Amino acid sequence: MSWLTRVRNALPFIPKAQTADQLWHKCKGCGQMIFTKEYEENRSVCPNCQHHGRIGPKARFRQIFDENSWSTLAAPRVTEDPLKFRDSKRYTDRLKAARSDTGEPDALVNAEGTILGRRAVIGVQDFAFMGGSMGLAVGEAFVSGVEHAIAARAPYIIFTASGGARMQEGILSLMQMPRTTVAIQMLQDAGLPYIVVLTDPTSGGVMAAYAMLGDVQIAEPGATLAFTGRRVIESTIREKLPDDFQTSEYYRDHGLLDMVVHRKDLRETLGQLIGYLCGERKAA
């Protein structure tokens, strides 16, 4: 037995779940340290400053759908790495790493369930998956979610969180902008609502496409919402922009959003909206 093994065996063992990194969460809004359990029980919202943290699809579905009412929809299959793209890493390696980290097939996941007893299909973009970037898989998942909503005679609700189009797919990623726009028109032709909930951050090609085409536009508090960066705009117009520029509250005050809703009130708000827009149609 080596001296390193003897020393390691002599040291007290601390389970991973009890290390400082696991027990505490540092709020990105106010910098306060919060018990991770308390933070998660509060829907990943800081109890001190109300900063809304980023959450993934599964957490979002649990928060919005009625308990035990939802199921994830299968992800549509698309061509991977159509351009055989490589920068410092191969695109296929980046996809494998993102899938390993998030446990999701790509950046947009759909699920079907009920909200306050009313059927709905929800799509959630995961910023943890390559910045929630929009590529072939995201576009196809969006279209698939809309088609499923039409078949179920239910509204489609999208939670956006994205840095924009996925550069590794070039022009093919930009082609998802008109594809998703056509899908939204299909939903409207079927007389079904399309509801958008913008979360932090939503930007780029996603912001220029389906993120701003909702029948109802909602955002979480303090979310960064932008087509392009603040510094780019300031250098172009040569003016200083307001401190709250490109935030949920700024967009609401200037008429681009219908409402800003705290995460704890989202489920109730969406359920009521579905009731208003769908004529109180209940789930079968």
Secondary structure, 3 states (H helix, E strand, C coil): CCHHHHHHHHCCCCCHHHCHHHHEEECCCCCCEEEHHHHHHCCCECCCCCCECCCCHHHHHHHHCCCCCCEECCCCCCCCCCCCCECCCEHHHHHHHHHHHHCCCCCEEEEEEEECCEEEEEEEECCCCHHHCECHHHHHHHHHHHHHHHHHCCCEEEEEEECCECHHHHHHHHCHHHHHHHHHHHHHHCCCCEEEEEEEEEEHHHHCCHHHCCCEEEECCCCEEECCCHHHHHHHHCCCCCCCCCEHHHHHHCCCCCEECCHHHHHHHHHHHHHHHCCCCCCC
